[in-house]
Every structure is written in structure tokens, then in C-alpha cells.
Amino acid sequence: MAKRIRSGFGAGAAALLILLCQSAQVFGYAEYYTYGDYNPTSSSNPGYYREYNDSAARVSFSRPVGDMLSIGDNKSYATSSGYADAGKLRMGISASAVSRPQNNYFTSSYIATTATNRATILPGTSGLSAGDTTRLQLTMKLDGTLGADARSYPGKGWAHAEFDAGFAISDSSVTICGPGEVGCWSPQLAFFGASGEAEAYDVYGPGWGYNYSNHWSESWSYGSNITPETSHDLAGGTKEQGVGMYYDWGRSFDTGYLTLVFEAIVGHTLDIESYLEAYVDANNDAESFADFDKTLAFGLTPTNGVVLGWEIGNPVPPAENAVPPGPEAVPEPSSMLLVGAGLVSLLGLHRVRARKEQ
């Protein structure tokens, strides 16, 4: 599965350009986009749903689940729910797909949420002046579960679930322009990216010695303009093979509490963008789900007396009692902030908007 946010400040060539048209209009918003395919009848006559909402500080959505246990053979069901809160920089999503024996209609569900906010760094009681450099601490946490269950009889089942998440902070008061038509963007100060995938499927072939295979992979990375990139990667994944007519594969994903420090300039405005998305599918006798409800949260902690003036709400770090004390501010010439000004793109947001346009 493609990683939306992976590398640090050397990825400017693949960056999502942030245009200079930052104006007095409100930057912060929350949105969601969801769709699904399912078979509500025994004749493979597909059903379909699509929902979209944006331009709000907080949005929520829910597809009625109903009683999945009552779904008979030849039928399937897909559902999703979640929310995005720009004022708190928190998001949660869940999705599931259920396919019963003899259903040959590909059943799937996709959900994506986006939340953005903006904060201006004010001197407060720090004694710093506009243009001085200070440090902020970013706290992050993401946990959830992916599951895939399938059966090899009476039909060859296949289930798949994956998710993607990303977060980035950029300085909208600074503009960097490339040559020619490359465009202009704002330097990125901190980033976080994560992804995971679970699969369970029938792979039986003569002489193979097994008739199912399960797969799990997970990764996350984060870094800043003064903190080297840190990453966790099970790119090769965890696999299991065996025999039997029923096989399930569920794993928990948990980054724990992650913290990093980044430098920013007093008087400048920070743009915060984040997304969380999931995709699940099932075919024949199989089920899949992604449960990342109420589990993606971010928070900024100012230090040394500086104050953050938020455009929407007042986001706080997740589980504040687990957040260690913030670092001391180190006033330096503002030019030091521009070291490593390459931009890592929020490709997940780009993909959501591209699908929306389609």
C-alpha cells in the first residue's frame, strides 16, 4: 500500500504545492467523504452509497449498519461512520464489509476525513519579539484495529482492510518558489504519517500444501525541522499460511504517544493539515473491518511563555497527563528556521479531493 507521508525534508520534488493565496478567509475546516458498494439482493443487483460534507468546524457521518447476522446467502453489506473535528484536531473512522456465501458481487467501503486548523504564535509572556525563534512540542497518538475473516467453503473467500493517516505543519508566513512552473510552497516544520494493511484469502493450488494465506503490514514515521525522522516499518509484513476452511486475521495498530519538537518563528502563522482514511472489501464468504474511531489526535504545546492563537477551537494534546514537560525555547535568528525547507506532501488529502472531483 502506498505511504502518503514517508520521508522528511528532502522530498520537495514530490511536494504538494501550497499556493500563496493565503488570505483573510477562514483556513480551518473539517470534511468527510465516503462511498460503498454492496449487494442487497440475491441476484447480484448492486447497491451504492456516496456521501460528502465540508466547510464546517466539525462533521460526523454514519451509515446504518442493521443486523449483519441476518444477511442471507448471495447478499452483502457495506457500512461506514466517523467524524472530523478541526477545533480539536481529532478524527475517528470505522468501516466494514460483509459478504455471504455465493455472493460474487465485490463489496467494499471507503471513508476519508480531513481536518485543518491555523494558529499564530504570539509572544505572550516569553519576552520574545516577532521574528525570534521558539520551539513547540507536537504530541500525537494513533491506534485502531484492522480485521479480515474468510472461508474457503462453499466459496473461496477473500477479505482486505487498510488505512492511511497523515499530519503536517507548515509556516504559511514564509514562501519558497521554485524555478519556472514549479510553483511556490510554504516550508514544512513537522510531519507524521502512518499506514497498515490486513488480508485473508484463499490461495489453494495443487501441490502448494496450504489453502489460505494471511498478511499484515504496518508503518509510521515522523520528524521535524530539528528532529531527525523516526520510523517504524514492517514493510515485509507478517504472514501466516495453513490449511482449513476458516481463517481470520486481525491485528491492533498502536503508535503509542509520540512527541517531537520543532522550531517556529514568533509572529508567524502555522497551517495544520491532517487526514485519516480507510478502505475495506470482501468477496464470497468473507468479512473485513477497520476500526479507528476516536483514535487519531494531535496537540501543540507552546513553551517559554509563548501563546498560540487558534483560528478554530483550542486543540490540546491527547491524554494530557501522558505528555512530558515541553522543552525550553531557544531564541535564534529567524534565518535558522529555513534549514531543510523541502516540503513533504499530504498526498492523502490530494487523493481525497481527486476522488471528490470525479
VENZI-V813478 format. One record per pair of residues at least 12 apart in sequence whose C-alpha atoms are under 10 Angstrom apart, sorted by the first residue. I is the first residue (numbers start at 0). J is the second residue. Records with the same first field share a line. If there is no record, write none. Layout:
I=J ; J
This chain:
0=161 ; 162 ; 163 ; 194 ; 195 ; 196 ; 216 ; 217 ; 234
1=163 ; 194 ; 195 ; 346 ; 347
2=162 ; 163 ; 164 ; 165 ; 192 ; 193 ; 194 ; 195 ; 218 ; 219 ; 346 ; 347
3=163 ; 164 ; 165 ; 166 ; 191 ; 192 ; 193 ; 194 ; 343 ; 344 ; 345 ; 346 ; 347 ; 348 ; 349 ; 350
4=163 ; 164 ; 165 ; 166 ; 167 ; 190 ; 191 ; 192 ; 193 ; 194 ; 219 ; 220 ; 221 ; 343 ; 344 ; 345 ; 346 ; 347
5=165 ; 190 ; 191 ; 192 ; 193 ; 194 ; 218 ; 219 ; 220 ; 221 ; 222 ; 228 ; 230 ; 343 ; 344 ; 345
6=190 ; 191 ; 192 ; 220 ; 221 ; 222 ; 228 ; 229 ; 230 ; 342 ; 343 ; 344
7=187 ; 188 ; 189 ; 190 ; 191 ; 220 ; 221 ; 222 ; 223 ; 224 ; 226 ; 227 ; 228 ; 229 ; 339 ; 340 ; 341 ; 342 ; 343 ; 344
8=186 ; 187 ; 188 ; 189 ; 190 ; 222 ; 223 ; 224 ; 227 ; 228 ; 338 ; 339 ; 340 ; 341 ; 342 ; 343
9=339 ; 340 ; 341 ; 342 ; 343
10=340 ; 341 ; 342 ; 343 ; 344
11=177 ; 184 ; 186 ; 187 ; 339 ; 340 ; 341 ; 342 ; 343 ; 344
12=177 ; 181 ; 341 ; 342 ; 343 ; 344
13=341 ; 342 ; 343 ; 344 ; 346
14=184 ; 341 ; 342 ; 343 ; 344 ; 345 ; 346
15=182 ; 183 ; 184 ; 342 ; 343 ; 344 ; 345 ; 346 ; 348 ; 349
16=176 ; 181 ; 182 ; 183 ; 184 ; 185 ; 342 ; 343 ; 344 ; 345
17=169 ; 171 ; 174 ; 175 ; 182 ; 183 ; 184 ; 185 ; 186 ; 342 ; 344
18=171 ; 174 ; 175 ; 176 ; 182 ; 183 ; 184 ; 185
19=171 ; 172 ; 173 ; 174 ; 175 ; 176 ; 182 ; 183 ; 184 ; 185
20=171
21=171 ; 172
25=54 ; 116 ; 117 ; 310 ; 311
26=54 ; 115 ; 116 ; 117 ; 270 ; 271 ; 310 ; 311
27=54 ; 55 ; 56 ; 85 ; 86 ; 114 ; 115 ; 116 ; 117 ; 118 ; 270 ; 271 ; 272 ; 309 ; 310 ; 311 ; 312
28=53 ; 54 ; 55 ; 56 ; 57 ; 58 ; 83 ; 84 ; 85 ; 86 ; 113 ; 114 ; 115 ; 116 ; 117 ; 272 ; 311
29=52 ; 53 ; 54 ; 55 ; 56 ; 57 ; 58 ; 59 ; 82 ; 83 ; 84 ; 85 ; 86 ; 88 ; 89 ; 90 ; 112 ; 113 ; 114 ; 115 ; 116 ; 272 ; 273 ; 274
30=51 ; 52 ; 53 ; 54 ; 55 ; 56 ; 57 ; 58 ; 59 ; 60 ; 82 ; 83 ; 84 ; 85 ; 111 ; 112 ; 113 ; 114 ; 115 ; 274
31=50 ; 51 ; 52 ; 53 ; 57 ; 58 ; 59 ; 60 ; 80 ; 81 ; 82 ; 83 ; 92 ; 110 ; 111 ; 112 ; 113 ; 114 ; 274 ; 275 ; 276 ; 351
32=49 ; 50 ; 51 ; 52 ; 53 ; 60 ; 109 ; 110 ; 111 ; 112 ; 113 ; 276 ; 351 ; 352 ; 354 ; 355
33=48 ; 49 ; 50 ; 51 ; 52 ; 60 ; 61 ; 62 ; 78 ; 79 ; 80 ; 81 ; 94 ; 108 ; 109 ; 110 ; 111 ; 112 ; 276 ; 277 ; 278 ; 351 ; 355
34=47 ; 48 ; 49 ; 50 ; 51 ; 62 ; 77 ; 78 ; 79 ; 107 ; 108 ; 109 ; 110 ; 111 ; 278
35=47 ; 48 ; 49 ; 50 ; 62 ; 76 ; 77 ; 78 ; 79 ; 94 ; 95 ; 96 ; 106 ; 107 ; 108 ; 109 ; 110 ; 278 ; 279 ; 280
36=48 ; 49 ; 75 ; 76 ; 77 ; 78 ; 96 ; 104 ; 105 ; 106 ; 107 ; 108 ; 109 ; 280
37=74 ; 75 ; 76 ; 77 ; 78 ; 96 ; 97 ; 98 ; 102 ; 104 ; 105 ; 106 ; 107 ; 108 ; 280 ; 281
38=73 ; 74 ; 75 ; 76 ; 77 ; 97 ; 98 ; 99 ; 102 ; 103 ; 104 ; 105 ; 106
39=70 ; 71 ; 73 ; 74 ; 75 ; 76 ; 77
40=70 ; 71 ; 72 ; 73 ; 74 ; 75 ; 102
41=71 ; 72 ; 73 ; 74 ; 75 ; 101 ; 102 ; 103
42=73 ; 74 ; 102 ; 103 ; 104
43=73 ; 74 ; 75 ; 101 ; 102 ; 103 ; 104 ; 105
44=74 ; 104
45=74 ; 75 ; 104 ; 105 ; 106
46=75 ; 76 ; 77 ; 106
47=77 ; 106 ; 107 ; 108
48=62 ; 77 ; 78 ; 108
49=62 ; 108 ; 109 ; 110
50=62 ; 110
51=110 ; 111 ; 112 ; 355
52=112
53=83 ; 112 ; 113 ; 114
55=83 ; 84 ; 85 ; 86 ; 114
56=83 ; 84 ; 85 ; 86 ; 87 ; 88 ; 114 ; 115 ; 116 ; 311 ; 312
57=82 ; 83 ; 84 ; 85 ; 86 ; 87 ; 88 ; 89 ; 90 ; 114
58=81 ; 82 ; 83 ; 84 ; 85 ; 90 ; 112 ; 113 ; 114
59=80 ; 81 ; 82 ; 83 ; 84 ; 90 ; 91 ; 92 ; 112
60=79 ; 80 ; 81 ; 82 ; 83 ; 92 ; 110
61=78 ; 79 ; 80 ; 81 ; 82 ; 92 ; 93 ; 94
62=77 ; 78 ; 79 ; 80 ; 81 ; 94
63=77 ; 78 ; 79 ; 80
64=76 ; 77 ; 78 ; 79 ; 80 ; 94 ; 95
65=78
67=96 ; 97 ; 98 ; 99
68=97 ; 99
70=97 ; 98 ; 99
71=98 ; 99 ; 100 ; 101 ; 102
72=98 ; 99 ; 100 ; 101 ; 102 ; 283 ; 284
73=98 ; 99 ; 100 ; 101 ; 102 ; 103 ; 104 ; 283 ; 284
74=97 ; 98 ; 99 ; 100 ; 101 ; 102 ; 103 ; 104 ; 106 ; 283 ; 284
75=96 ; 97 ; 98 ; 99 ; 100 ; 101 ; 102 ; 103 ; 104 ; 105 ; 106 ; 107 ; 281 ; 282 ; 283 ; 284 ; 285 ; 286
76=95 ; 96 ; 97 ; 98 ; 99 ; 106 ; 107 ; 108 ; 281 ; 286
77=94 ; 95 ; 96 ; 97 ; 98 ; 106 ; 107 ; 108 ; 109 ; 279 ; 280 ; 281 ; 286 ; 287 ; 288
78=93 ; 94 ; 95 ; 96 ; 97 ; 107 ; 108 ; 109 ; 110 ; 279 ; 288
79=92 ; 93 ; 94 ; 95 ; 96 ; 108 ; 109 ; 110 ; 111 ; 277 ; 278 ; 279 ; 288 ; 289 ; 290
80=92 ; 93 ; 94 ; 95 ; 110 ; 111 ; 290 ; 292
81=93 ; 94 ; 110 ; 111 ; 112 ; 290 ; 291 ; 292 ; 293
82=111 ; 112 ; 113 ; 114 ; 275 ; 292 ; 293
83=111 ; 112 ; 113 ; 114 ; 115 ; 273 ; 274 ; 275 ; 293 ; 295
84=112 ; 113 ; 114 ; 115 ; 116 ; 296 ; 311 ; 312 ; 314
85=113 ; 114 ; 115 ; 116 ; 117 ; 271 ; 272 ; 273 ; 310 ; 311 ; 312 ; 313 ; 314
86=114 ; 115 ; 116 ; 117 ; 309 ; 310 ; 311 ; 312 ; 313 ; 314 ; 315
87=114 ; 115 ; 116 ; 296 ; 297 ; 298 ; 311 ; 312 ; 313 ; 314 ; 315 ; 316 ; 317
88=113 ; 114 ; 115 ; 116 ; 166 ; 271 ; 272 ; 273 ; 274 ; 295 ; 296 ; 297 ; 298 ; 299 ; 311 ; 312 ; 313 ; 314 ; 315 ; 316 ; 317
89=112 ; 113 ; 114 ; 115 ; 273 ; 274 ; 275 ; 293 ; 294 ; 295 ; 296 ; 297 ; 298 ; 314 ; 315 ; 317
90=111 ; 112 ; 113 ; 114 ; 141 ; 273 ; 274 ; 275 ; 276 ; 291 ; 292 ; 293 ; 294 ; 295 ; 296 ; 297
91=111 ; 112 ; 141 ; 143 ; 274 ; 275 ; 276 ; 290 ; 291 ; 292 ; 293 ; 294 ; 295 ; 296
92=110 ; 111 ; 112 ; 143 ; 162 ; 275 ; 276 ; 277 ; 289 ; 290 ; 291 ; 292 ; 293 ; 294 ; 295
93=108 ; 109 ; 110 ; 111 ; 143 ; 144 ; 145 ; 276 ; 277 ; 278 ; 279 ; 288 ; 289 ; 290 ; 291 ; 292 ; 293
94=107 ; 108 ; 109 ; 110 ; 145 ; 160 ; 276 ; 277 ; 278 ; 279 ; 280 ; 287 ; 288 ; 289 ; 290 ; 291 ; 292
95=107 ; 108 ; 109 ; 145 ; 146 ; 147 ; 160 ; 277 ; 278 ; 279 ; 280 ; 281 ; 286 ; 287 ; 288 ; 289 ; 290
96=108 ; 109 ; 147 ; 158 ; 159 ; 160 ; 278 ; 279 ; 280 ; 281 ; 282 ; 285 ; 286 ; 287 ; 288 ; 289
97=148 ; 158 ; 279 ; 280 ; 281 ; 282 ; 283 ; 284 ; 285 ; 286 ; 287 ; 288
98=149 ; 156 ; 157 ; 158 ; 280 ; 281 ; 282 ; 283 ; 284 ; 285 ; 286 ; 287
99=149 ; 150 ; 154 ; 156 ; 281 ; 282 ; 283 ; 284 ; 285 ; 286
100=150 ; 151 ; 152 ; 153 ; 154 ; 155 ; 156 ; 282 ; 283 ; 284 ; 285
101=152 ; 153 ; 154 ; 155 ; 156 ; 282 ; 283 ; 284
102=154 ; 156 ; 281 ; 282 ; 283 ; 284 ; 285
103=154 ; 156 ; 281 ; 282 ; 283 ; 284
104=281 ; 282 ; 283
105=157 ; 280 ; 281 ; 282 ; 283
106=158 ; 279 ; 280 ; 281 ; 282 ; 283 ; 285 ; 286 ; 287
107=158 ; 159 ; 160 ; 278 ; 279 ; 280 ; 281 ; 282 ; 287
108=160 ; 277 ; 278 ; 279 ; 280 ; 281 ; 287 ; 288 ; 289
109=160 ; 161 ; 162 ; 276 ; 277 ; 278 ; 279 ; 280
110=162 ; 275 ; 276 ; 277 ; 278 ; 279 ; 351
111=162 ; 163 ; 164 ; 274 ; 275 ; 276 ; 277 ; 278 ; 347 ; 348 ; 350 ; 351
112=164 ; 273 ; 274 ; 275 ; 276 ; 277 ; 347 ; 348 ; 351
113=164 ; 165 ; 166 ; 272 ; 273 ; 274 ; 275 ; 276 ; 347 ; 348 ; 351
114=166 ; 271 ; 272 ; 273 ; 274 ; 275 ; 348
115=166 ; 167 ; 168 ; 270 ; 271 ; 272 ; 273 ; 274 ; 311
116=168 ; 269 ; 270 ; 271 ; 272 ; 273 ; 309 ; 310 ; 311 ; 312 ; 313 ; 314
117=168 ; 169 ; 170 ; 171 ; 268 ; 269 ; 270 ; 271 ; 272 ; 307 ; 308 ; 309 ; 310 ; 311 ; 312
118=170 ; 267 ; 268 ; 269 ; 270 ; 271 ; 299 ; 306 ; 307 ; 308 ; 309 ; 310 ; 311 ; 313
119=170 ; 171 ; 172 ; 264 ; 265 ; 266 ; 267 ; 268 ; 269 ; 270 ; 306 ; 307 ; 308 ; 309 ; 310
120=133 ; 135 ; 263 ; 264 ; 265 ; 266 ; 267 ; 268 ; 269 ; 301 ; 305 ; 306 ; 307 ; 308 ; 309
121=264 ; 265 ; 266 ; 267 ; 268 ; 301 ; 304 ; 305 ; 306 ; 307 ; 308
122=264 ; 265 ; 266 ; 303 ; 304 ; 305 ; 306 ; 307
123=265 ; 303 ; 304 ; 305 ; 306 ; 307
124=303 ; 304 ; 305 ; 306
125=302 ; 303 ; 304 ; 305 ; 306 ; 328
126=303 ; 304 ; 305
127=264 ; 265 ; 266 ; 303 ; 304 ; 305 ; 328 ; 330
128=264 ; 265 ; 266 ; 330
129=264 ; 265 ; 266 ; 267 ; 333
130=263 ; 264 ; 265 ; 266 ; 267 ; 330 ; 331 ; 332 ; 333 ; 334
131=263 ; 264 ; 265 ; 266 ; 267 ; 329 ; 330 ; 331 ; 332 ; 333 ; 334 ; 336
132=262 ; 263 ; 264 ; 265 ; 266 ; 328 ; 329 ; 330 ; 331 ; 332 ; 333 ; 334 ; 335 ; 336
133=261 ; 262 ; 263 ; 264 ; 265 ; 301 ; 302 ; 303 ; 304 ; 305 ; 326 ; 327 ; 328 ; 329 ; 330 ; 331 ; 333 ; 336
134=225 ; 260 ; 261 ; 262 ; 263 ; 264 ; 265 ; 300 ; 301 ; 302 ; 303 ; 305 ; 325 ; 326 ; 327 ; 328 ; 329 ; 330
135=259 ; 260 ; 261 ; 262 ; 263 ; 299 ; 300 ; 301 ; 302 ; 303 ; 305 ; 307 ; 325 ; 326 ; 327 ; 328
136=189 ; 258 ; 259 ; 260 ; 261 ; 262 ; 298 ; 299 ; 300 ; 301 ; 302 ; 316 ; 322 ; 323 ; 324 ; 325 ; 326
137=168 ; 189 ; 190 ; 223 ; 257 ; 258 ; 259 ; 260 ; 261 ; 297 ; 298 ; 299 ; 300 ; 301 ; 315 ; 316 ; 322 ; 325
138=256 ; 257 ; 258 ; 259 ; 260 ; 296 ; 297 ; 298 ; 299 ; 300 ; 315 ; 316 ; 317 ; 318 ; 319 ; 321 ; 322 ; 323
139=166 ; 191 ; 221 ; 254 ; 255 ; 256 ; 257 ; 258 ; 259 ; 295 ; 296 ; 297 ; 298 ; 299 ; 316 ; 317 ; 318 ; 322
140=253 ; 254 ; 255 ; 256 ; 257 ; 258 ; 294 ; 295 ; 296 ; 297 ; 298 ; 316 ; 317 ; 318
141=164 ; 193 ; 219 ; 252 ; 253 ; 254 ; 255 ; 256 ; 257 ; 291 ; 292 ; 293 ; 294 ; 295 ; 296 ; 297 ; 317
142=251 ; 252 ; 253 ; 254 ; 255 ; 256 ; 290 ; 291 ; 292 ; 293 ; 294 ; 295 ; 296
143=162 ; 250 ; 251 ; 252 ; 253 ; 254 ; 289 ; 290 ; 291 ; 292 ; 293 ; 294 ; 295
144=160 ; 161 ; 162 ; 195 ; 196 ; 197 ; 249 ; 250 ; 251 ; 252 ; 253 ; 288 ; 289 ; 290 ; 291 ; 292
145=159 ; 160 ; 161 ; 162 ; 195 ; 196 ; 197 ; 198 ; 215 ; 248 ; 249 ; 250 ; 251 ; 252 ; 277 ; 279 ; 287 ; 288 ; 289 ; 290 ; 291
146=158 ; 159 ; 160 ; 161 ; 196 ; 197 ; 198 ; 199 ; 215 ; 247 ; 248 ; 249 ; 250 ; 251 ; 279 ; 286 ; 287 ; 288 ; 289 ; 290
147=159 ; 160 ; 196 ; 197 ; 198 ; 199 ; 200 ; 213 ; 214 ; 246 ; 247 ; 248 ; 249 ; 250 ; 279 ; 280 ; 281 ; 285 ; 286 ; 287 ; 288 ; 289
148=197 ; 198 ; 199 ; 200 ; 213 ; 245 ; 246 ; 247 ; 248 ; 249 ; 281 ; 284 ; 285 ; 286 ; 287 ; 288
149=198 ; 199 ; 200 ; 201 ; 211 ; 213 ; 244 ; 245 ; 246 ; 247 ; 248 ; 281 ; 282 ; 283 ; 284 ; 285 ; 286 ; 287
150=199 ; 200 ; 201 ; 211 ; 243 ; 244 ; 245 ; 246 ; 247 ; 283 ; 284 ; 285 ; 286
151=200 ; 201 ; 202 ; 203 ; 210 ; 211 ; 242 ; 243 ; 244 ; 245 ; 246 ; 283 ; 284 ; 285
152=201 ; 243 ; 244 ; 245 ; 283 ; 284
153=244 ; 283 ; 284
154=201 ; 244 ; 282 ; 283 ; 284 ; 285
155=200 ; 201 ; 202 ; 203 ; 210 ; 211 ; 244 ; 282 ; 283 ; 284 ; 285
156=199 ; 200 ; 201 ; 202 ; 211 ; 244 ; 245 ; 246 ; 281 ; 282 ; 283 ; 284 ; 285 ; 286
157=198 ; 199 ; 200 ; 201 ; 202 ; 211 ; 212 ; 246 ; 280 ; 281 ; 282 ; 283 ; 284 ; 285 ; 286 ; 287
158=197 ; 198 ; 199 ; 200 ; 201 ; 213 ; 247 ; 248 ; 279 ; 280 ; 281 ; 282 ; 283 ; 284 ; 285 ; 286 ; 287 ; 288
159=196 ; 197 ; 198 ; 199 ; 200 ; 213 ; 214 ; 248 ; 278 ; 279 ; 280 ; 281 ; 282 ; 285 ; 286 ; 287 ; 288 ; 289
160=195 ; 196 ; 197 ; 198 ; 199 ; 215 ; 249 ; 277 ; 278 ; 279 ; 280 ; 281 ; 286 ; 287 ; 288 ; 289 ; 290
161=194 ; 195 ; 196 ; 197 ; 198 ; 215 ; 216 ; 217 ; 276 ; 277 ; 278 ; 279 ; 280 ; 287 ; 288 ; 289
162=193 ; 194 ; 195 ; 196 ; 197 ; 217 ; 275 ; 276 ; 277 ; 278 ; 279 ; 289 ; 290 ; 291
163=192 ; 193 ; 194 ; 195 ; 196 ; 218 ; 219 ; 274 ; 275 ; 276 ; 277 ; 278 ; 347
164=191 ; 192 ; 193 ; 194 ; 195 ; 219 ; 273 ; 274 ; 275 ; 276 ; 277 ; 295 ; 345 ; 347 ; 348
165=190 ; 191 ; 192 ; 193 ; 194 ; 219 ; 220 ; 221 ; 272 ; 273 ; 274 ; 275 ; 276 ; 295 ; 344 ; 345 ; 346 ; 347 ; 348
166=189 ; 190 ; 191 ; 192 ; 193 ; 221 ; 271 ; 272 ; 273 ; 274 ; 275 ; 296 ; 297 ; 344 ; 345 ; 347 ; 348
167=187 ; 188 ; 189 ; 190 ; 191 ; 192 ; 221 ; 222 ; 223 ; 269 ; 270 ; 271 ; 272 ; 273 ; 274 ; 342 ; 343 ; 344 ; 345
168=185 ; 186 ; 187 ; 188 ; 189 ; 190 ; 191 ; 223 ; 261 ; 269 ; 270 ; 271 ; 272 ; 273
169=184 ; 185 ; 186 ; 187 ; 188 ; 189 ; 190 ; 263 ; 268 ; 269 ; 270 ; 271 ; 272 ; 340 ; 342 ; 343
170=184 ; 185 ; 186 ; 187 ; 188 ; 189 ; 263 ; 264 ; 267 ; 268 ; 269 ; 270 ; 271 ; 336 ; 337
171=184 ; 185 ; 186 ; 187 ; 267 ; 268 ; 269 ; 270 ; 271
172=185 ; 186 ; 264 ; 266 ; 267 ; 268 ; 269 ; 270
173=185 ; 186 ; 187 ; 267 ; 268 ; 269 ; 337
174=186 ; 340
175=337 ; 340 ; 341 ; 342
184=340 ; 341 ; 342
185=269 ; 270 ; 340 ; 341 ; 342
186=224 ; 336 ; 337 ; 338 ; 339 ; 340 ; 341 ; 342 ; 343
187=223 ; 224 ; 269 ; 270 ; 271 ; 337 ; 339 ; 340 ; 341 ; 342 ; 343 ; 344
188=222 ; 223 ; 224 ; 225 ; 226 ; 260 ; 261 ; 262 ; 263 ; 269 ; 270 ; 336 ; 337 ; 338 ; 339 ; 340 ; 341 ; 342 ; 343
189=221 ; 222 ; 223 ; 224 ; 225 ; 226 ; 228 ; 259 ; 260 ; 261 ; 262 ; 271 ; 342 ; 343
190=220 ; 221 ; 222 ; 223 ; 224 ; 228 ; 259 ; 271 ; 272 ; 273 ; 342 ; 343 ; 344 ; 345
191=219 ; 220 ; 221 ; 222 ; 223 ; 228 ; 229 ; 230 ; 257 ; 273 ; 345
192=218 ; 219 ; 220 ; 221 ; 222 ; 230 ; 273 ; 274 ; 275 ; 345 ; 347
193=217 ; 218 ; 219 ; 220 ; 221 ; 230 ; 231 ; 232 ; 252 ; 254 ; 275
194=216 ; 217 ; 218 ; 219 ; 220 ; 232 ; 252 ; 275 ; 276 ; 277
195=215 ; 216 ; 217 ; 218 ; 219 ; 232 ; 233 ; 234 ; 236 ; 250 ; 251 ; 252 ; 277
196=214 ; 215 ; 216 ; 217 ; 218 ; 236 ; 249 ; 250 ; 252 ; 277 ; 278 ; 279 ; 289
197=213 ; 214 ; 215 ; 216 ; 217 ; 236 ; 237 ; 238 ; 247 ; 248 ; 249 ; 250 ; 279 ; 287 ; 288 ; 289
198=212 ; 213 ; 214 ; 215 ; 216 ; 238 ; 247 ; 248 ; 249 ; 279 ; 280 ; 281 ; 287
199=211 ; 212 ; 213 ; 214 ; 215 ; 238 ; 239 ; 240 ; 245 ; 246 ; 247 ; 248 ; 249 ; 281 ; 285 ; 286 ; 287
200=212 ; 213 ; 214 ; 245 ; 246 ; 247 ; 248 ; 281 ; 282 ; 285
201=213 ; 240 ; 242 ; 243 ; 244 ; 245 ; 246
202=240
203=241 ; 242
208=240 ; 241 ; 242
209=240 ; 241 ; 242 ; 243
210=240 ; 241 ; 242 ; 243 ; 244 ; 246
211=239 ; 240 ; 241 ; 242 ; 243 ; 244 ; 245 ; 246 ; 247
212=238 ; 239 ; 240 ; 241 ; 242 ; 246 ; 247 ; 248
213=236 ; 237 ; 238 ; 239 ; 240 ; 241 ; 246 ; 247 ; 248 ; 249
214=235 ; 236 ; 237 ; 238 ; 239 ; 240 ; 248 ; 249
215=233 ; 234 ; 235 ; 236 ; 237 ; 238 ; 239 ; 248 ; 249 ; 250
216=232 ; 233 ; 234 ; 235 ; 236 ; 237 ; 238 ; 250 ; 252
217=231 ; 232 ; 233 ; 234 ; 235 ; 236 ; 237 ; 250 ; 251 ; 252 ; 253
218=230 ; 231 ; 232 ; 233 ; 234 ; 236 ; 252 ; 254
219=231 ; 232 ; 233 ; 253 ; 254
220=232 ; 254
221=257 ; 258 ; 259
222=258 ; 259 ; 260 ; 261
223=259 ; 260 ; 261 ; 262 ; 339
224=260 ; 261 ; 262 ; 263 ; 335 ; 336 ; 337 ; 338 ; 339 ; 340 ; 341
225=259 ; 260 ; 261 ; 262 ; 336 ; 338 ; 339
226=259 ; 260 ; 261 ; 262
227=259
228=259
229=259
231=254
245=284 ; 285
246=285
247=285 ; 286 ; 287
248=287
249=287 ; 288 ; 289
251=290 ; 291
252=290 ; 291
253=294
256=297 ; 316 ; 317 ; 318 ; 321 ; 322
257=297 ; 322
258=297 ; 298 ; 299 ; 316 ; 322 ; 323 ; 325
259=299 ; 325 ; 326
260=299 ; 300 ; 325 ; 326
261=336
262=328 ; 329 ; 330 ; 331 ; 333 ; 335 ; 336 ; 337
263=333 ; 335 ; 336 ; 337
264=330 ; 331 ; 332 ; 333 ; 334 ; 335 ; 336
265=305 ; 306 ; 307 ; 330 ; 333
266=307
268=307 ; 308 ; 309
269=307 ; 309
272=345 ; 348
273=295 ; 296 ; 297 ; 345 ; 347 ; 348
274=295 ; 345 ; 346 ; 347 ; 348 ; 351
275=291 ; 295 ; 347 ; 348
276=289 ; 291 ; 347 ; 348 ; 351
277=289 ; 290 ; 291
294=317
295=317
296=314 ; 315 ; 316 ; 317 ; 318
297=314 ; 315 ; 316 ; 317 ; 318
298=313 ; 314 ; 315 ; 316 ; 317 ; 318 ; 319 ; 322
299=313 ; 314 ; 315 ; 316 ; 317 ; 325
300=314 ; 315 ; 316 ; 322 ; 324 ; 325 ; 326
301=325 ; 326 ; 327 ; 328
302=324 ; 325 ; 326 ; 327 ; 328 ; 329
303=325 ; 326 ; 327 ; 328 ; 329
304=327 ; 328
305=328
